[in-house]
């Protein structure tokens, strides 16, 4: 199984992306160092944006 090393744009960690990853085709076509947003950062951003949309509780 093929794998390549890619860096997360938000946290900067290096990940070994396997061939069955959803973004593998896109990452393999990048000419420079492959970059993507990891699942952890993606979920973190989604959670923070959901919290911003919630109404504030009255005091």
ABEGO torsion letter per residue (X at the ends): XBBBBBBBAAAGBBBBBBAABAAAAAAAABABBBBBBBAAAAAAAAAAAAAAABBBBBX
